[in-house]
Amino acid sequence: MKPNMGNTDRIIRVLLAIVFAGLYFTGTVAGTWGTVLVVLGGIFLATSVISFCPLYTLVGVNTCKK
């Protein structure tokens, strides 16, 4: 897997994951929507750690500077 995510993209995803986790664990968002946010936050965190987004490959986006 060749990296296709730049630093700005990665930072935004990590921040969103933190916000989603905060909303869930403080009880602001609960139920199905809370679960969806936690899963989405986990995906954001995982893709930012490995610097690769499979959806970017499908649509031909590359935010990684060469």
PDBQT receptor file of N, H, CA, C and O in Angstrom, charges set to zero:
ATOM      1  N   MET A   1       0.840  -1.178   0.000  1.00  0.00    +0.000 N 
ATOM      2  CA  MET A   1       0.000   0.000   0.000  1.00  0.00    +0.000 C 
ATOM      3  C   MET A   1       0.882   1.238   0.000  1.00  0.00    +0.000 C 
ATOM      4  O   MET A   1       1.703   1.442   0.894  1.00  0.00    +0.000 OA
ATOM      5  N   LYS A   2       0.696   2.034  -0.998  1.00  0.00    +0.000 N 
ATOM      6  H   LYS A   2       0.029   1.868  -1.725  1.00  0.00    +0.000 HD
ATOM      7  CA  LYS A   2       1.444   3.277  -1.119  1.00  0.00    +0.000 C 
ATOM      8  C   LYS A   2       0.673   4.386  -0.406  1.00  0.00    +0.000 C 
ATOM      9  O   LYS A   2      -0.528   4.534  -0.632  1.00  0.00    +0.000 OA
ATOM     10  N   PRO A   3       1.338   5.171   0.451  1.00  0.00    +0.000 N 
ATOM     11  CA  PRO A   3       0.631   6.240   1.169  1.00  0.00    +0.000 C 
ATOM     12  C   PRO A   3      -0.063   7.209   0.210  1.00  0.00    +0.000 C 
ATOM     13  O   PRO A   3       0.513   7.614  -0.800  1.00  0.00    +0.000 OA
ATOM     14  N   ASN A   4      -1.310   7.576   0.537  1.00  0.00    +0.000 N 
ATOM     15  H   ASN A   4      -1.777   7.247   1.357  1.00  0.00    +0.000 HD
ATOM     16  CA  ASN A   4      -2.038   8.531  -0.295  1.00  0.00    +0.000 C 
ATOM     17  C   ASN A   4      -2.700   9.629   0.538  1.00  0.00    +0.000 C 
ATOM     18  O   ASN A   4      -3.624  10.300   0.078  1.00  0.00    +0.000 OA
ATOM     19  N   MET A   5      -2.209   9.803   1.783  1.00  0.00    +0.000 N 
ATOM     20  H   MET A   5      -1.459   9.257   2.156  1.00  0.00    +0.000 HD
ATOM     21  CA  MET A   5      -2.759  10.833   2.661  1.00  0.00    +0.000 C 
ATOM     22  C   MET A   5      -1.651  11.755   3.138  1.00  0.00    +0.000 C 
ATOM     23  O   MET A   5      -0.606  11.299   3.602  1.00  0.00    +0.000 OA
ATOM     24  N   GLY A   6      -1.887  13.057   3.019  1.00  0.00    +0.000 N 
ATOM     25  H   GLY A   6      -2.736  13.428   2.642  1.00  0.00    +0.000 HD
ATOM     26  CA  GLY A   6      -0.930  14.050   3.495  1.00  0.00    +0.000 C 
ATOM     27  C   GLY A   6      -1.092  14.303   4.985  1.00  0.00    +0.000 C 
ATOM     28  O   GLY A   6      -2.030  13.814   5.615  1.00  0.00    +0.000 OA
ATOM     29  N   ASN A   7      -0.157  15.077   5.541  1.00  0.00    +0.000 N 
ATOM     30  H   ASN A   7       0.605  15.474   5.029  1.00  0.00    +0.000 HD
ATOM     31  CA  ASN A   7      -0.170  15.348   6.979  1.00  0.00    +0.000 C 
ATOM     32  C   ASN A   7      -1.417  16.102   7.419  1.00  0.00    +0.000 C 
ATOM     33  O   ASN A   7      -1.986  15.786   8.464  1.00  0.00    +0.000 OA
ATOM     34  N   THR A   8      -1.851  17.087   6.647  1.00  0.00    +0.000 N 
ATOM     35  H   THR A   8      -1.388  17.343   5.798  1.00  0.00    +0.000 HD
ATOM     36  CA  THR A   8      -3.041  17.850   7.013  1.00  0.00    +0.000 C 
ATOM     37  C   THR A   8      -4.262  16.944   7.078  1.00  0.00    +0.000 C 
ATOM     38  O   THR A   8      -5.062  17.038   8.008  1.00  0.00    +0.000 OA
ATOM     39  N   ASP A   9      -4.402  16.085   6.108  1.00  0.00    +0.000 N 
ATOM     40  H   ASP A   9      -3.752  16.009   5.352  1.00  0.00    +0.000 HD
ATOM     41  CA  ASP A   9      -5.514  15.137   6.062  1.00  0.00    +0.000 C 
ATOM     42  C   ASP A   9      -5.480  14.214   7.274  1.00  0.00    +0.000 C 
ATOM     43  O   ASP A   9      -6.514  13.935   7.882  1.00  0.00    +0.000 OA
ATOM     44  N   ARG A  10      -4.296  13.745   7.617  1.00  0.00    +0.000 N 
ATOM     45  H   ARG A  10      -3.456  13.972   7.124  1.00  0.00    +0.000 HD
ATOM     46  CA  ARG A  10      -4.148  12.850   8.759  1.00  0.00    +0.000 C 
ATOM     47  C   ARG A  10      -4.500  13.544  10.070  1.00  0.00    +0.000 C 
ATOM     48  O   ARG A  10      -5.172  12.963  10.921  1.00  0.00    +0.000 OA
ATOM     49  N   ILE A  11      -4.049  14.782  10.234  1.00  0.00    +0.000 N 
ATOM     50  H   ILE A  11      -3.503  15.255   9.542  1.00  0.00    +0.000 HD
ATOM     51  CA  ILE A  11      -4.329  15.536  11.462  1.00  0.00    +0.000 C 
ATOM     52  C   ILE A  11      -5.829  15.783  11.614  1.00  0.00    +0.000 C 
ATOM     53  O   ILE A  11      -6.376  15.641  12.708  1.00  0.00    +0.000 OA
ATOM     54  N   ILE A  12      -6.489  16.149  10.524  1.00  0.00    +0.000 N 
ATOM     55  H   ILE A  12      -6.044  16.264   9.636  1.00  0.00    +0.000 HD
ATOM     56  CA  ILE A  12      -7.933  16.382  10.564  1.00  0.00    +0.000 C 
ATOM     57  C   ILE A  12      -8.669  15.115  10.967  1.00  0.00    +0.000 C 
ATOM     58  O   ILE A  12      -9.612  15.170  11.757  1.00  0.00    +0.000 OA
ATOM     59  N   ARG A  13      -8.251  13.981  10.436  1.00  0.00    +0.000 N 
ATOM     60  H   ARG A  13      -7.485  13.936   9.794  1.00  0.00    +0.000 HD
ATOM     61  CA  ARG A  13      -8.907  12.712  10.774  1.00  0.00    +0.000 C 
ATOM     62  C   ARG A  13      -8.710  12.337  12.234  1.00  0.00    +0.000 C 
ATOM     63  O   ARG A  13      -9.637  11.841  12.874  1.00  0.00    +0.000 OA
ATOM     64  N   VAL A  14      -7.517  12.566  12.769  1.00  0.00    +0.000 N 
ATOM     65  H   VAL A  14      -6.764  12.969  12.248  1.00  0.00    +0.000 HD
ATOM     66  CA  VAL A  14      -7.265  12.263  14.180  1.00  0.00    +0.000 C 
ATOM     67  C   VAL A  14      -8.110  13.177  15.066  1.00  0.00    +0.000 C 
ATOM     68  O   VAL A  14      -8.686  12.718  16.052  1.00  0.00    +0.000 OA
ATOM     69  N   LEU A  15      -8.190  14.460  14.726  1.00  0.00    +0.000 N 
ATOM     70  H   LEU A  15      -7.722  14.833  13.925  1.00  0.00    +0.000 HD
ATOM     71  CA  LEU A  15      -9.001  15.390  15.506  1.00  0.00    +0.000 C 
ATOM     72  C   LEU A  15     -10.479  15.001  15.473  1.00  0.00    +0.000 C 
ATOM     73  O   LEU A  15     -11.159  15.062  16.498  1.00  0.00    +0.000 OA
ATOM     74  N   LEU A  16     -10.973  14.607  14.314  1.00  0.00    +0.000 N 
ATOM     75  H   LEU A  16     -10.420  14.558  13.482  1.00  0.00    +0.000 HD
ATOM     76  CA  LEU A  16     -12.361  14.161  14.214  1.00  0.00    +0.000 C 
ATOM     77  C   LEU A  16     -12.596  12.905  15.047  1.00  0.00    +0.000 C 
ATOM     78  O   LEU A  16     -13.638  12.774  15.691  1.00  0.00    +0.000 OA
ATOM     79  N   ALA A  17     -11.647  11.995  15.040  1.00  0.00    +0.000 N 
ATOM     80  H   ALA A  17     -10.801  12.102  14.517  1.00  0.00    +0.000 HD
ATOM     81  CA  ALA A  17     -11.781  10.774  15.842  1.00  0.00    +0.000 C 
ATOM     82  C   ALA A  17     -11.858  11.118  17.326  1.00  0.00    +0.000 C 
ATOM     83  O   ALA A  17     -12.632  10.510  18.065  1.00  0.00    +0.000 OA
ATOM     84  N   ILE A  18     -11.058  12.090  17.764  1.00  0.00    +0.000 N 
ATOM     85  H   ILE A  18     -10.429  12.583  17.163  1.00  0.00    +0.000 HD
ATOM     86  CA  ILE A  18     -11.080  12.513  19.165  1.00  0.00    +0.000 C 
ATOM     87  C   ILE A  18     -12.425  13.155  19.504  1.00  0.00    +0.000 C 
ATOM     88  O   ILE A  18     -12.996  12.883  20.560  1.00  0.00    +0.000 OA
ATOM     89  N   VAL A  19     -12.929  14.003  18.611  1.00  0.00    +0.000 N 
ATOM     90  H   VAL A  19     -12.465  14.223  17.753  1.00  0.00    +0.000 HD
ATOM     91  CA  VAL A  19     -14.224  14.649  18.833  1.00  0.00    +0.000 C 
ATOM     92  C   VAL A  19     -15.335  13.612  18.898  1.00  0.00    +0.000 C 
ATOM     93  O   VAL A  19     -16.186  13.671  19.786  1.00  0.00    +0.000 OA
ATOM     94  N   PHE A  20     -15.338  12.662  17.966  1.00  0.00    +0.000 N 
ATOM     95  H   PHE A  20     -14.647  12.614  17.245  1.00  0.00    +0.000 HD
ATOM     96  CA  PHE A  20     -16.364  11.622  17.954  1.00  0.00    +0.000 C 
ATOM     97  C   PHE A  20     -16.328  10.800  19.240  1.00  0.00    +0.000 C 
ATOM     98  O   PHE A  20     -17.372  10.503  19.820  1.00  0.00    +0.000 OA
ATOM     99  N   ALA A  21     -15.119  10.431  19.685  1.00  0.00    +0.000 N 
ATOM    100  H   ALA A  21     -14.271  10.673  19.213  1.00  0.00    +0.000 HD
ATOM    101  CA  ALA A  21     -14.993   9.662  20.923  1.00  0.00    +0.000 C 
ATOM    102  C   ALA A  21     -15.488  10.485  22.111  1.00  0.00    +0.000 C 
ATOM    103  O   ALA A  21     -16.165   9.960  22.995  1.00  0.00    +0.000 OA
ATOM    104  N   GLY A  22     -15.154  11.762  22.130  1.00  0.00    +0.000 N 
ATOM    105  H   GLY A  22     -14.604  12.188  21.412  1.00  0.00    +0.000 HD
ATOM    106  CA  GLY A  22     -15.606  12.629  23.209  1.00  0.00    +0.000 C 
ATOM    107  C   GLY A  22     -17.119  12.741  23.259  1.00  0.00    +0.000 C 
ATOM    108  O   GLY A  22     -17.716  12.695  24.335  1.00  0.00    +0.000 OA
ATOM    109  N   LEU A  23     -17.736  12.888  22.103  1.00  0.00    +0.000 N 
ATOM    110  H   LEU A  23     -17.252  12.926  21.229  1.00  0.00    +0.000 HD
ATOM    111  CA  LEU A  23     -19.194  12.976  22.045  1.00  0.00    +0.000 C 
ATOM    112  C   LEU A  23     -19.848  11.694  22.548  1.00  0.00    +0.000 C 
ATOM    113  O   LEU A  23     -20.873  11.733  23.230  1.00  0.00    +0.000 OA
ATOM    114  N   TYR A  24     -19.251  10.572  22.207  1.00  0.00    +0.000 N 
ATOM    115  H   TYR A  24     -18.419  10.540  21.653  1.00  0.00    +0.000 HD
ATOM    116  CA  TYR A  24     -19.822   9.295  22.620  1.00  0.00    +0.000 C 
ATOM    117  C   TYR A  24     -19.630   9.042  24.119  1.00  0.00    +0.000 C 
ATOM    118  O   TYR A  24     -20.579   8.686  24.818  1.00  0.00    +0.000 OA
ATOM    119  N   PHE A  25     -18.410   9.227  24.606  1.00  0.00    +0.000 N 
ATOM    120  H   PHE A  25     -17.639   9.516  24.038  1.00  0.00    +0.000 HD
ATOM    121  CA  PHE A  25     -18.106   8.869  25.985  1.00  0.00    +0.000 C 
ATOM    122  C   PHE A  25     -18.643   9.865  27.009  1.00  0.00    +0.000 C 
ATOM    123  O   PHE A  25     -18.738   9.542  28.193  1.00  0.00    +0.000 OA
ATOM    124  N   THR A  26     -18.994  11.074  26.566  1.00  0.00    +0.000 N 
ATOM    125  H   THR A  26     -18.917  11.337  25.604  1.00  0.00    +0.000 HD
ATOM    126  CA  THR A  26     -19.643  12.009  27.487  1.00  0.00    +0.000 C 
ATOM    127  C   THR A  26     -21.154  11.844  27.480  1.00  0.00    +0.000 C 
ATOM    128  O   THR A  26     -21.852  12.471  28.277  1.00  0.00    +0.000 OA
ATOM    129  N   GLY A  27     -21.662  11.009  26.588  1.00  0.00    +0.000 N 
ATOM    130  H   GLY A  27     -21.095  10.500  25.940  1.00  0.00    +0.000 HD
ATOM    131  CA  GLY A  27     -23.094  10.746  26.526  1.00  0.00    +0.000 C 
ATOM    132  C   GLY A  27     -23.870  11.753  25.700  1.00  0.00    +0.000 C 
ATOM    133  O   GLY A  27     -25.101  11.736  25.694  1.00  0.00    +0.000 OA
ATOM    134  N   THR A  28     -23.164  12.629  25.005  1.00  0.00    +0.000 N 
ATOM    135  H   THR A  28     -22.164  12.643  25.010  1.00  0.00    +0.000 HD
ATOM    136  CA  THR A  28     -23.842  13.620  24.168  1.00  0.00    +0.000 C 
ATOM    137  C   THR A  28     -24.562  12.949  23.009  1.00  0.00    +0.000 C 
ATOM    138  O   THR A  28     -25.682  13.322  22.658  1.00  0.00    +0.000 OA
ATOM    139  N   VAL A  29     -23.910  11.960  22.422  1.00  0.00    +0.000 N 
ATOM    140  H   VAL A  29     -23.001  11.657  22.706  1.00  0.00    +0.000 HD
ATOM    141  CA  VAL A  29     -24.518  11.187  21.337  1.00  0.00    +0.000 C 
ATOM    142  C   VAL A  29     -24.543   9.739  21.795  1.00  0.00    +0.000 C 
ATOM    143  O   VAL A  29     -23.509   9.175  22.156  1.00  0.00    +0.000 OA
ATOM    144  N   ALA A  30     -25.712   9.147  21.780  1.00  0.00    +0.000 N 
ATOM    145  H   ALA A  30     -26.551   9.604  21.487  1.00  0.00    +0.000 HD
ATOM    146  CA  ALA A  30     -25.841   7.775  22.266  1.00  0.00    +0.000 C 
ATOM    147  C   ALA A  30     -26.619   6.933  21.259  1.00  0.00    +0.000 C 
ATOM    148  O   ALA A  30     -27.076   7.427  20.228  1.00  0.00    +0.000 OA
ATOM    149  N   GLY A  31     -26.754   5.672  21.580  1.00  0.00    +0.000 N 
ATOM    150  H   GLY A  31     -26.382   5.271  22.417  1.00  0.00    +0.000 HD
ATOM    151  CA  GLY A  31     -27.531   4.773  20.729  1.00  0.00    +0.000 C 
ATOM    152  C   GLY A  31     -26.815   4.453  19.433  1.00  0.00    +0.000 C 
ATOM    153  O   GLY A  31     -25.589   4.350  19.376  1.00  0.00    +0.000 OA
ATOM    154  N   THR A  32     -27.617   4.302  18.398  1.00  0.00    +0.000 N 
ATOM    155  H   THR A  32     -28.613   4.386  18.444  1.00  0.00    +0.000 HD
ATOM    156  CA  THR A  32     -27.083   3.923  17.091  1.00  0.00    +0.000 C 
ATOM    157  C   THR A  32     -26.137   4.981  16.544  1.00  0.00    +0.000 C 
ATOM    158  O   THR A  32     -25.073   4.657  16.016  1.00  0.00    +0.000 OA
ATOM    159  N   TRP A  33     -26.526   6.248  16.671  1.00  0.00    +0.000 N 
ATOM    160  H   TRP A  33     -27.390   6.511  17.100  1.00  0.00    +0.000 HD
ATOM    161  CA  TRP A  33     -25.661   7.316  16.159  1.00  0.00    +0.000 C 
ATOM    162  C   TRP A  33     -24.327   7.353  16.893  1.00  0.00    +0.000 C 
ATOM    163  O   TRP A  33     -23.293   7.619  16.280  1.00  0.00    +0.000 OA
ATOM    164  N   GLY A  34     -24.337   7.094  18.169  1.00  0.00    +0.000 N 
ATOM    165  H   GLY A  34     -25.176   6.878  18.666  1.00  0.00    +0.000 HD
ATOM    166  CA  GLY A  34     -23.100   7.044  18.940  1.00  0.00    +0.000 C 
ATOM    167  C   GLY A  34     -22.193   5.922  18.470  1.00  0.00    +0.000 C 
ATOM    168  O   GLY A  34     -20.985   6.110  18.330  1.00  0.00    +0.000 OA
ATOM    169  N   THR A  35     -22.770   4.767  18.230  1.00  0.00    +0.000 N 
ATOM    170  H   THR A  35     -23.752   4.615  18.343  1.00  0.00    +0.000 HD
ATOM    171  CA  THR A  35     -21.995   3.635  17.734  1.00  0.00    +0.000 C 
ATOM    172  C   THR A  35     -21.412   3.927  16.362  1.00  0.00    +0.000 C 
ATOM    173  O   THR A  35     -20.257   3.602  16.087  1.00  0.00    +0.000 OA
ATOM    174  N   VAL A  36     -22.214   4.540  15.506  1.00  0.00    +0.000 N 
ATOM    175  H   VAL A  36     -23.152   4.804  15.729  1.00  0.00    +0.000 HD
ATOM    176  CA  VAL A  36     -21.737   4.904  14.169  1.00  0.00    +0.000 C 
ATOM    177  C   VAL A  36     -20.555   5.869  14.274  1.00  0.00    +0.000 C 
ATOM    178  O   VAL A  36     -19.567   5.712  13.558  1.00  0.00    +0.000 OA
ATOM    179  N   LEU A  37     -20.646   6.867  15.159  1.00  0.00    +0.000 N 
ATOM    180  H   LEU A  37     -21.449   6.995  15.741  1.00  0.00    +0.000 HD
ATOM    181  CA  LEU A  37     -19.554   7.822  15.320  1.00  0.00    +0.000 C 
ATOM    182  C   LEU A  37     -18.285   7.159  15.848  1.00  0.00    +0.000 C 
ATOM    183  O   LEU A  37     -17.186   7.487  15.402  1.00  0.00    +0.000 OA
ATOM    184  N   VAL A  38     -18.424   6.235  16.789  1.00  0.00    +0.000 N 
ATOM    185  H   VAL A  38     -19.317   5.969  17.152  1.00  0.00    +0.000 HD
ATOM    186  CA  VAL A  38     -17.252   5.552  17.325  1.00  0.00    +0.000 C 
ATOM    187  C   VAL A  38     -16.583   4.700  16.246  1.00  0.00    +0.000 C 
ATOM    188  O   VAL A  38     -15.358   4.699  16.133  1.00  0.00    +0.000 OA
ATOM    189  N   VAL A  39     -17.363   3.986  15.465  1.00  0.00    +0.000 N 
ATOM    190  H   VAL A  39     -18.359   3.986  15.557  1.00  0.00    +0.000 HD
ATOM    191  CA  VAL A  39     -16.807   3.163  14.388  1.00  0.00    +0.000 C 
ATOM    192  C   VAL A  39     -16.129   4.053  13.348  1.00  0.00    +0.000 C 
ATOM    193  O   VAL A  39     -15.023   3.754  12.899  1.00  0.00    +0.000 OA
ATOM    194  N   LEU A  40     -16.786   5.134  12.968  1.00  0.00    +0.000 N 
ATOM    195  H   LEU A  40     -17.685   5.377  13.333  1.00  0.00    +0.000 HD
ATOM    196  CA  LEU A  40     -16.212   6.058  11.989  1.00  0.00    +0.000 C 
ATOM    197  C   LEU A  40     -14.925   6.687  12.533  1.00  0.00    +0.000 C 
ATOM    198  O   LEU A  40     -13.951   6.845  11.796  1.00  0.00    +0.000 OA
ATOM    199  N   GLY A  41     -14.921   7.038  13.799  1.00  0.00    +0.000 N 
ATOM    200  H   GLY A  41     -15.712   6.909  14.397  1.00  0.00    +0.000 HD
ATOM    201  CA  GLY A  41     -13.707   7.565  14.415  1.00  0.00    +0.000 C 
ATOM    202  C   GLY A  41     -12.578   6.554  14.411  1.00  0.00    +0.000 C 
ATOM    203  O   GLY A  41     -11.421   6.912  14.186  1.00  0.00    +0.000 OA
ATOM    204  N   GLY A  42     -12.904   5.294  14.657  1.00  0.00    +0.000 N 
ATOM    205  H   GLY A  42     -13.844   5.003  14.839  1.00  0.00    +0.000 HD
ATOM    206  CA  GLY A  42     -11.891   4.237  14.609  1.00  0.00    +0.000 C 
ATOM    207  C   GLY A  42     -11.312   4.067  13.225  1.00  0.00    +0.000 C 
ATOM    208  O   GLY A  42     -10.109   3.858  13.066  1.00  0.00    +0.000 OA
ATOM    209  N   ILE A  43     -12.171   4.157  12.220  1.00  0.00    +0.000 N 
ATOM    210  H   ILE A  43     -13.148   4.327  12.349  1.00  0.00    +0.000 HD
ATOM    211  CA  ILE A  43     -11.702   4.058  10.835  1.00  0.00    +0.000 C 
ATOM    212  C   ILE A  43     -10.813   5.253  10.498  1.00  0.00    +0.000 C 
ATOM    213  O   ILE A  43      -9.759   5.092   9.883  1.00  0.00    +0.000 OA
ATOM    214  N   PHE A  44     -11.240   6.455  10.904  1.00  0.00    +0.000 N 
ATOM    215  H   PHE A  44     -12.096   6.586  11.404  1.00  0.00    +0.000 HD
ATOM    216  CA  PHE A  44     -10.420   7.647  10.673  1.00  0.00    +0.000 C 
ATOM    217  C   PHE A  44      -9.052   7.504  11.328  1.00  0.00    +0.000 C 
ATOM    218  O   PHE A  44      -8.031   7.828  10.722  1.00  0.00    +0.000 OA
ATOM    219  N   LEU A  45      -9.033   7.018  12.566  1.00  0.00    +0.000 N 
ATOM    220  H   LEU A  45      -9.863   6.754  13.059  1.00  0.00    +0.000 HD
ATOM    221  CA  LEU A  45      -7.777   6.862  13.288  1.00  0.00    +0.000 C 
ATOM    222  C   LEU A  45      -6.875   5.825  12.619  1.00  0.00    +0.000 C 
ATOM    223  O   LEU A  45      -5.673   6.046  12.473  1.00  0.00    +0.000 OA
ATOM    224  N   ALA A  46      -7.447   4.711  12.220  1.00  0.00    +0.000 N 
ATOM    225  H   ALA A  46      -8.424   4.532  12.340  1.00  0.00    +0.000 HD
ATOM    226  CA  ALA A  46      -6.658   3.650  11.578  1.00  0.00    +0.000 C 
ATOM    227  C   ALA A  46      -6.073   4.107  10.243  1.00  0.00    +0.000 C 
ATOM    228  O   ALA A  46      -4.903   3.855   9.956  1.00  0.00    +0.000 OA
ATOM    229  N   THR A  47      -6.888   4.778   9.429  1.00  0.00    +0.000 N 
ATOM    230  H   THR A  47      -7.839   4.983   9.662  1.00  0.00    +0.000 HD
ATOM    231  CA  THR A  47      -6.384   5.223   8.132  1.00  0.00    +0.000 C 
ATOM    232  C   THR A  47      -5.327   6.312   8.279  1.00  0.00    +0.000 C 
ATOM    233  O   THR A  47      -4.411   6.395   7.461  1.00  0.00    +0.000 OA
ATOM    234  N   SER A  48      -5.443   7.145   9.308  1.00  0.00    +0.000 N 
ATOM    235  H   SER A  48      -6.187   7.077   9.973  1.00  0.00    +0.000 HD
ATOM    236  CA  SER A  48      -4.429   8.173   9.489  1.00  0.00    +0.000 C 
ATOM    237  C   SER A  48      -3.120   7.589  10.018  1.00  0.00    +0.000 C 
ATOM    238  O   SER A  48      -2.047   8.107   9.709  1.00  0.00    +0.000 OA
ATOM    239  N   VAL A  49      -3.194   6.532  10.801  1.00  0.00    +0.000 N 
ATOM    240  H   VAL A  49      -4.065   6.112  11.052  1.00  0.00    +0.000 HD
ATOM    241  CA  VAL A  49      -1.975   5.887  11.304  1.00  0.00    +0.000 C 
ATOM    242  C   VAL A  49      -1.203   5.233  10.166  1.00  0.00    +0.000 C 
ATOM    243  O   VAL A  49       0.025   5.312  10.130  1.00  0.00    +0.000 OA
ATOM    244  N   ILE A  50      -1.903   4.586   9.234  1.00  0.00    +0.000 N 
ATOM    245  H   ILE A  50      -2.901   4.521   9.263  1.00  0.00    +0.000 HD
ATOM    246  CA  ILE A  50      -1.220   3.902   8.142  1.00  0.00    +0.000 C 
ATOM    247  C   ILE A  50      -1.050   4.774   6.898  1.00  0.00    +0.000 C 
ATOM    248  O   ILE A  50      -0.444   4.339   5.919  1.00  0.00    +0.000 OA
ATOM    249  N   SER A  51      -1.580   6.003   6.927  1.00  0.00    +0.000 N 
ATOM    250  H   SER A  51      -2.072   6.356   7.722  1.00  0.00    +0.000 HD
ATOM    251  CA  SER A  51      -1.457   6.976   5.828  1.00  0.00    +0.000 C 
ATOM    252  C   SER A  51      -2.044   6.472   4.513  1.00  0.00    +0.000 C 
ATOM    253  O   SER A  51      -1.583   6.851   3.436  1.00  0.00    +0.000 OA
ATOM    254  N   PHE A  52      -3.041   5.635   4.603  1.00  0.00    +0.000 N 
ATOM    255  H   PHE A  52      -3.415   5.328   5.478  1.00  0.00    +0.000 HD
ATOM    256  CA  PHE A  52      -3.642   5.081   3.393  1.00  0.00    +0.000 C 
ATOM    257  C   PHE A  52      -5.152   5.027   3.553  1.00  0.00    +0.000 C 
ATOM    258  O   PHE A  52      -5.661   4.504   4.545  1.00  0.00    +0.000 OA
ATOM    259  N   CYS A  53      -5.867   5.570   2.569  1.00  0.00    +0.000 N 
ATOM    260  H   CYS A  53      -5.453   5.994   1.764  1.00  0.00    +0.000 HD
ATOM    261  CA  CYS A  53      -7.320   5.524   2.568  1.00  0.00    +0.000 C 
ATOM    262  C   CYS A  53      -7.784   4.758   1.323  1.00  0.00    +0.000 C 
ATOM    263  O   CYS A  53      -7.549   5.205   0.199  1.00  0.00    +0.000 OA
ATOM    264  N   PRO A  54      -8.436   3.613   1.517  1.00  0.00    +0.000 N 
ATOM    265  CA  PRO A  54      -8.892   2.833   0.373  1.00  0.00    +0.000 C 
ATOM    266  C   PRO A  54      -9.874   3.592  -0.522  1.00  0.00    +0.000 C 
ATOM    267  O   PRO A  54      -9.869   3.399  -1.737  1.00  0.00    +0.000 OA
ATOM    268  N   LEU A  55     -10.711   4.446   0.056  1.00  0.00    +0.000 N 
ATOM    269  H   LEU A  55     -10.715   4.603   1.044  1.00  0.00    +0.000 HD
ATOM    270  CA  LEU A  55     -11.656   5.214  -0.762  1.00  0.00    +0.000 C 
ATOM    271  C   LEU A  55     -10.940   6.196  -1.682  1.00  0.00    +0.000 C 
ATOM    272  O   LEU A  55     -11.400   6.450  -2.795  1.00  0.00    +0.000 OA
ATOM    273  N   TYR A  56      -9.818   6.748  -1.226  1.00  0.00    +0.000 N 
ATOM    274  H   TYR A  56      -9.444   6.541  -0.321  1.00  0.00    +0.000 HD
ATOM    275  CA  TYR A  56      -9.048   7.653  -2.075  1.00  0.00    +0.000 C 
ATOM    276  C   TYR A  56      -8.550   6.920  -3.321  1.00  0.00    +0.000 C 
ATOM    277  O   TYR A  56      -8.502   7.496  -4.408  1.00  0.00    +0.000 OA
ATOM    278  N   THR A  57      -8.183   5.659  -3.161  1.00  0.00    +0.000 N 
ATOM    279  H   THR A  57      -8.221   5.191  -2.279  1.00  0.00    +0.000 HD
ATOM    280  CA  THR A  57      -7.727   4.873  -4.304  1.00  0.00    +0.000 C 
ATOM    281  C   THR A  57      -8.842   4.680  -5.328  1.00  0.00    +0.000 C 
ATOM    282  O   THR A  57      -8.607   4.739  -6.535  1.00  0.00    +0.000 OA
ATOM    283  N   LEU A  58     -10.053   4.451  -4.836  1.00  0.00    +0.000 N 
ATOM    284  H   LEU A  58     -10.244   4.404  -3.855  1.00  0.00    +0.000 HD
ATOM    285  CA  LEU A  58     -11.188   4.229  -5.739  1.00  0.00    +0.000 C 
ATOM    286  C   LEU A  58     -11.538   5.468  -6.553  1.00  0.00    +0.000 C 
ATOM    287  O   LEU A  58     -11.896   5.363  -7.726  1.00  0.00    +0.000 OA
ATOM    288  N   VAL A  59     -11.434   6.643  -5.932  1.00  0.00    +0.000 N 
ATOM    289  H   VAL A  59     -11.143   6.729  -4.979  1.00  0.00    +0.000 HD
ATOM    290  CA  VAL A  59     -11.817   7.876  -6.639  1.00  0.00    +0.000 C 
ATOM    291  C   VAL A  59     -10.618   8.608  -7.213  1.00  0.00    +0.000 C 
ATOM    292  O   VAL A  59     -10.789   9.639  -7.863  1.00  0.00    +0.000 OA
ATOM    293  N   GLY A  60      -9.407   8.107  -6.993  1.00  0.00    +0.000 N 
ATOM    294  H   GLY A  60      -9.268   7.270  -6.464  1.00  0.00    +0.000 HD
ATOM    295  CA  GLY A  60      -8.217   8.707  -7.591  1.00  0.00    +0.000 C 
ATOM    296  C   GLY A  60      -7.701   9.935  -6.894  1.00  0.00    +0.000 C 
ATOM    297  O   GLY A  60      -7.097  10.795  -7.535  1.00  0.00    +0.000 OA
ATOM    298  N   VAL A  61      -7.920  10.046  -5.581  1.00  0.00    +0.000 N 
ATOM    299  H   VAL A  61      -8.410   9.347  -5.061  1.00  0.00    +0.000 HD
ATOM    300  CA  VAL A  61      -7.443  11.201  -4.825  1.00  0.00    +0.000 C 
ATOM    301  C   VAL A  61      -6.132  10.855  -4.141  1.00  0.00    +0.000 C 
ATOM    302  O   VAL A  61      -5.962   9.745  -3.634  1.00  0.00    +0.000 OA
ATOM    303  N   ASN A  62      -5.197  11.811  -4.126  1.00  0.00    +0.000 N 
ATOM    304  H   ASN A  62      -5.335  12.712  -4.537  1.00  0.00    +0.000 HD
ATOM    305  CA  ASN A  62      -3.933  11.630  -3.443  1.00  0.00    +0.000 C 
ATOM    306  C   ASN A  62      -3.545  12.956  -2.802  1.00  0.00    +0.000 C 
ATOM    307  O   ASN A  62      -3.194  13.900  -3.511  1.00  0.00    +0.000 OA
ATOM    308  N   THR A  63      -3.600  13.045  -1.473  1.00  0.00    +0.000 N 
ATOM    309  H   THR A  63      -3.885  12.278  -0.898  1.00  0.00    +0.000 HD
ATOM    310  CA  THR A  63      -3.251  14.288  -0.791  1.00  0.00    +0.000 C 
ATOM    311  C   THR A  63      -1.821  14.247  -0.257  1.00  0.00    +0.000 C 
ATOM    312  O   THR A  63      -1.384  15.182   0.413  1.00  0.00    +0.000 OA
ATOM    313  N   CYS A  64      -1.100  13.188  -0.545  1.00  0.00    +0.000 N 
ATOM    314  H   CYS A  64      -1.455  12.428  -1.090  1.00  0.00    +0.000 HD
ATOM    315  CA  CYS A  64       0.272  13.034  -0.086  1.00  0.00    +0.000 C 
ATOM    316  C   CYS A  64       1.203  13.764  -1.045  1.00  0.00    +0.000 C 
ATOM    317  O   CYS A  64       1.176  13.547  -2.256  1.00  0.00    +0.000 OA
ATOM    318  N   LYS A  65       2.040  14.648  -0.458  1.00  0.00    +0.000 N 
ATOM    319  H   LYS A  65       2.061  14.823   0.526  1.00  0.00    +0.000 HD
ATOM    320  CA  LYS A  65       3.021  15.355  -1.285  1.00  0.00    +0.000 C 
ATOM    321  C   LYS A  65       4.160  14.411  -1.640  1.00  0.00    +0.000 C 
ATOM    322  O   LYS A  65       4.573  13.576  -0.835  1.00  0.00    +0.000 OA
ATOM    323  N   LYS A  66       4.646  14.558  -2.833  1.00  0.00    +0.000 N 
ATOM    324  H   LYS A  66       4.310  15.236  -3.487  1.00  0.00    +0.000 HD
ATOM    325  CA  LYS A  66       5.717  13.659  -3.285  1.00  0.00    +0.000 C 
ATOM    326  C   LYS A  66       7.060  14.292  -3.113  1.00  0.00    +0.000 C 
ATOM    327  O   LYS A  66       8.078  13.681  -3.440  1.00  0.00    +0.000 OA
TER     328      LYS A  66
